[in-house]
Amino acid sequence: MFAQRIQHLTSSIIREILAAAQQPGVISFAGGLPAAGSFPEPDWCSLPTRLKQYGMSEGEPELREAIAAEARSKGISCDASQVLVLSGSQQGLDLASKLFIDPDSHVLVESPTYLAALQSFRLFQAKCDGVPLTANGLDIEAFEAQIRTNQPRFSYLIPSFQNPSGTCYGPAERQAVAEVLDRYELPLVEDEPYCELDYDDVPKPPICSLVKKAPWIYQGSFSKVLIPGLRVGYLIAHPVLMPHLVRLKQAADLHTNRPGQWLALEYMRSADKPQRLARLQSFYRERRDAFAAALDAEFSDIADWQVPSGGLFFWLKLKNVRDTRPLLKPALAAGVAFMPGEAFFAEENPPVGFLRLNFSHTEPELMVEGLRRLRKVLLEA
């Protein structure tokens, strides 16, 4: 009765954990949720009447112009005709999957990587090949070896404050990736939902601004800097890819919600946008630092980690290495939620002993208590 791809459809462990974490008394470090206190209060009464009607598949022209202008300020050579406004940047992964993947196609991903990307690629029956991360980016030799061996359709990378590891590629590593992509003319899907959440002002030129021959898609989102419930994101694409992506978008949902696009444009045009972003960065920097201090107090003898320069996550490796997935049930019973790290690896038999902990959503006064509960589970389970 069903299409064959349904056999490859998996549920999202994040969504399942988030549902369980809604129970009263649970302190959640699980999802990548922005802090509720960071959301603006829109004046919906100002919404123009015309935006209540159907709109263009590509998105509102003024918003596309604003996105293209900001992208050019980052070094991306583009214009508004290359911008497609999405129903959340997750839709970009779906469109890229439809564009590039046939059954048994290979896709290169970081190891570890964003697990919802793995979910999307595997739905279309891709074989996802993981490339190890170093402290400053991809293992370039392994990256090139995978390209030669598996002839992937595209590479999917999250170079700025990567989910889940928090890794931020250095400028030299970004240039090296661009050179490999050009050498093989391998398409790039560059996913950058966290790039604005920079707490240490690190240099991070987009990889797509450095490539000269390889086709590319650059994805961004308003979920982390505005309101995630709007589900408004965007992609910017190499001109050769854009017509196909627009048609795929048309077939998927006609267009992205116009009220959400209006609010995103209001944000982009606001005179105090730099100040608003600076306040958001300061807000999350304080939470990152509070979480780092709590980890130092509660976890220094049982795990190792690096303090991320941006994004929303700490990535921990247990000193007593073991599979963390069986620990989730006792952790929830103890009133704390986390993300098992094994879920973020493409490998059939993933490395074990990793945890992803979100610091943005939990109030600082609850961080120590939550980590104490999690420590007890790790030591006793």
Order of alpha helices (4+ residues) and beta strands (2+ residues): alpha-beta-alpha-beta-alpha-beta-alpha-beta-beta-alpha-beta-alpha-beta-beta-beta-alpha-alpha-alpha-beta-beta-alpha-beta-beta-beta-alpha
